[in-house]
Amino acid sequence: MTTRVLIADDQALVRTGFQMILDAQPDLEVVAAVADGAEAVEQARRLRPDVCLLDIRMPRLDGLEVTRILAGPGVDDPLRVVIVTTFDLDEYVYGALRSGACGFLLKDSGPTLLVEAIRAAAVGDALVSPSITVRLLEHLARPRPSTARPAREPLTERELDVVRLVARGRTNLEVAGELFVSLSTVKTHLGSIQSKLGVRNRVEIAAWAWESGIVG
């Protein structure tokens, strides 16, 4: 199955480079490459790509605003967004993920991580650049009792175990190994956790865990 990707970046060289990397993959196809945020929203709504790859600093609408429009809280049928930028400022990272992005990469992360992030987003997973993961978790760990949403239903002890590991950046396979359960069991737990918390991906699960003091 082919994953359809939209690229939005105001630098033609970057757009061309990303398109060459992604189109070289047998399972990825770039369906649009645009130069500003407003066009990104227009083309994304028209083409409904599987993943939108967005820069942060763009003309007309920046990447954070585009993310809120396409994937933010309250958006019906949200699209999957991965932010790729040269700027790793904490407020950008946190703002992007809180706006609905399911991945955040620096442009110097390399083609392998770029492709992995696209594939992860396409299946509802998330990938954050390793170089900023620790800072991101430290940022999320600062107490925010007024912003941590309560769970719709109490999580079981095993679900809390899964949440703690996800919040520490473990993959599904690593979670399964540490808890001595099958991969399908982990996926079942994650589905239940997302439903109970009212979140859409593992990044939001991790954010809830750190903000609620489940890990620290």
C-alpha positions as CSV (number, residue, x, y, z in Angstrom):
1,M,0.0,0.0,0.0
2,T,1.4,3.4,-1.0
3,T,1.5,6.3,1.5
4,R,0.6,9.6,-0.1
5,V,2.6,12.6,1.2
6,L,2.2,16.4,0.9
7,I,5.4,18.5,1.4
8,A,5.2,22.2,2.5
9,D,8.4,24.2,2.7
10,D,9.2,27.7,1.4
11,Q,12.7,26.6,0.2
12,A,12.6,25.0,-3.3
13,L,15.8,23.1,-2.7
14,V,14.4,21.5,0.5
15,R,11.1,20.6,-1.3
16,T,13.0,19.0,-4.1
17,G,15.4,17.1,-1.8
18,F,12.6,15.7,0.3
19,Q,10.6,14.7,-2.8
20,M,13.6,12.8,-4.2
21,I,14.1,11.0,-0.9
22,L,10.5,10.0,-0.5
23,D,9.7,9.2,-4.1
24,A,12.7,6.8,-4.1
25,Q,10.9,4.6,-1.6
26,P,8.6,2.0,-3.1
27,D,5.8,2.6,-0.5
28,L,5.8,6.4,-0.5
29,E,4.5,8.9,-3.1
30,V,4.6,12.7,-3.0
31,V,1.3,14.0,-4.3
32,A,2.0,17.7,-3.8
33,A,4.9,20.0,-2.9
34,V,3.9,23.6,-2.0
35,A,5.7,26.7,-0.8
36,D,3.5,28.3,1.8
37,G,1.1,27.4,4.5
38,A,-2.1,28.6,2.9
39,E,-1.5,26.5,-0.1
40,A,-0.7,23.5,2.1
41,V,-4.1,23.8,3.8
42,E,-5.8,24.1,0.4
43,Q,-4.0,21.1,-1.2
44,A,-4.3,19.0,1.9
45,R,-8.0,19.5,2.0
46,R,-8.3,18.7,-1.7
47,L,-6.0,15.7,-1.9
48,R,-6.4,14.2,1.6
49,P,-2.8,12.9,1.8
50,D,-1.9,10.2,4.3
51,V,0.8,12.4,5.8
52,C,1.6,16.1,5.6
53,L,5.2,17.1,6.0
54,L,5.4,20.7,7.1
55,D,8.1,23.3,7.8
56,I,7.4,25.7,10.7
57,R,8.4,29.0,9.2
58,M,6.4,29.6,6.0
59,P,4.7,32.5,4.3
60,R,1.0,33.3,4.8
61,L,0.4,30.6,7.4
62,D,3.2,29.0,9.5
63,G,3.5,25.3,10.2
64,L,2.0,25.5,13.6
65,E,-1.2,27.2,12.3
66,V,-1.4,24.7,9.4
67,T,-1.1,21.9,11.9
68,R,-3.9,23.3,14.1
69,I,-6.2,23.7,11.0
70,L,-5.5,20.2,9.7
71,A,-5.0,18.1,12.9
72,G,-5.7,20.2,15.9
73,P,-8.1,19.4,18.7
74,G,-11.7,19.4,17.5
75,V,-10.9,18.9,13.9
76,D,-13.2,16.4,12.2
77,D,-11.3,13.6,10.4
78,P,-7.8,15.1,11.2
79,L,-4.8,14.6,8.9
80,R,-1.5,13.2,10.1
81,V,1.2,15.9,10.3
82,V,5.0,15.6,10.7
83,I,6.9,18.8,11.4
84,V,10.4,19.0,9.8
85,T,12.4,22.2,10.6
86,T,15.8,23.7,11.3
87,F,14.4,25.2,14.5
88,D,14.4,23.0,17.6
89,L,13.2,25.7,20.1
90,D,11.2,24.1,22.9
91,E,8.2,26.3,22.3
92,Y,8.1,25.1,18.7
93,V,8.3,21.4,19.6
94,Y,5.8,21.6,22.3
95,G,3.5,23.8,20.3
96,A,3.6,21.5,17.3
97,L,2.8,18.3,19.2
98,R,0.1,20.1,21.2
99,S,-1.4,21.3,17.9
100,G,-1.8,17.8,16.7
101,A,1.5,16.9,15.0
102,C,2.5,13.2,15.4
103,G,6.1,13.7,14.7
104,F,8.9,16.4,14.9
105,L,12.2,16.1,13.1
106,L,15.1,18.5,12.5
107,K,16.1,18.9,8.9
108,D,19.6,17.5,9.6
109,S,18.1,14.3,11.0
110,G,18.9,12.5,7.7
111,P,16.8,10.6,5.2
112,T,16.4,7.5,7.2
113,L,14.7,9.2,10.1
114,L,12.6,11.2,7.6
115,V,11.3,8.1,6.0
116,E,10.7,6.4,9.3
117,A,8.7,9.4,10.6
118,I,6.5,9.3,7.5
119,R,5.9,5.6,7.9
120,A,5.2,5.9,11.6
121,A,2.7,8.7,11.1
122,A,0.9,6.8,8.3
123,V,0.0,4.0,10.7
124,G,-0.9,6.3,13.5
125,D,2.4,6.1,15.4
126,A,4.8,8.9,16.2
127,L,8.5,9.7,15.9
128,V,10.3,12.6,17.5
129,S,13.9,13.4,16.7
130,P,16.2,11.7,19.3
131,S,18.2,14.9,19.7
132,I,15.2,16.7,21.2
133,T,13.4,13.8,22.9
134,V,15.0,14.3,26.3
135,R,14.4,18.1,26.3
136,L,10.8,17.5,25.3
137,L,10.2,15.1,28.1
138,E,11.8,17.5,30.6
139,H,9.5,20.2,29.3
140,L,6.5,18.0,29.7
141,A,7.5,17.0,33.2
142,R,7.0,20.4,34.5
143,P,3.8,20.3,36.6
144,R,0.8,21.6,34.8
145,P,-2.2,20.5,37.0
146,S,-4.5,22.9,35.1
147,T,-3.7,21.5,31.7
148,A,-3.5,17.7,32.3
149,R,-6.9,16.3,31.2
150,P,-8.5,13.8,33.4
151,A,-9.0,10.3,32.0
152,R,-12.6,9.5,30.9
153,E,-12.3,6.2,32.6
154,P,-9.7,4.9,35.1
155,L,-6.7,3.2,33.5
156,T,-5.8,-0.3,34.7
157,E,-2.5,-1.0,36.3
158,R,-1.3,-2.7,33.2
159,E,-2.4,0.2,31.0
160,L,-0.5,2.5,33.4
161,D,2.6,0.4,32.9
162,V,2.2,0.8,29.1
163,V,1.7,4.6,29.5
164,R,4.9,4.9,31.6
165,L,7.0,3.1,29.0
166,V,5.5,5.0,26.1
167,A,6.2,8.2,27.9
168,R,9.9,7.2,28.1
169,G,10.0,6.7,24.4
170,R,9.7,2.9,24.1
171,T,8.5,1.4,20.9
172,N,5.6,-1.1,20.9
173,L,8.1,-4.0,20.5
174,E,10.1,-2.7,23.5
175,V,7.0,-2.3,25.6
176,A,6.0,-5.9,24.8
177,G,9.5,-7.1,25.7
178,E,9.6,-5.3,29.0
179,L,6.1,-6.3,30.1
180,F,6.5,-9.9,28.8
181,V,3.3,-9.6,26.6
182,S,2.6,-10.0,22.9
183,L,2.8,-7.1,20.4
184,S,-0.9,-7.5,19.7
185,T,-1.6,-7.1,23.5
186,V,0.4,-3.9,23.6
187,K,-1.6,-2.5,20.6
188,T,-4.9,-3.5,22.3
189,H,-3.8,-1.7,25.5
190,L,-2.8,1.4,23.5
191,G,-6.2,1.5,21.8
192,S,-7.9,1.3,25.2
193,I,-5.6,4.0,26.6
194,Q,-6.3,6.4,23.7
195,S,-10.0,5.9,24.1
196,K,-10.0,6.5,27.9
197,L,-7.7,9.6,27.6
198,G,-9.4,11.0,24.5
199,V,-6.1,11.2,22.6
200,R,-5.1,10.2,19.1
201,N,-1.5,9.0,19.3
202,R,1.4,8.0,21.5
203,V,2.8,11.5,21.7
204,E,-0.4,12.7,23.3
205,I,-0.3,9.7,25.6
206,A,3.3,10.7,26.7
207,A,2.3,14.3,27.2
208,W,-0.7,13.2,29.4
209,A,1.6,11.0,31.4
210,W,4.2,13.7,32.1
211,E,1.7,16.4,32.8
212,S,-0.3,14.1,35.2
213,G,2.8,13.0,37.1
214,I,2.4,9.4,36.1
215,V,6.1,9.5,35.3
216,G,8.8,11.9,36.5
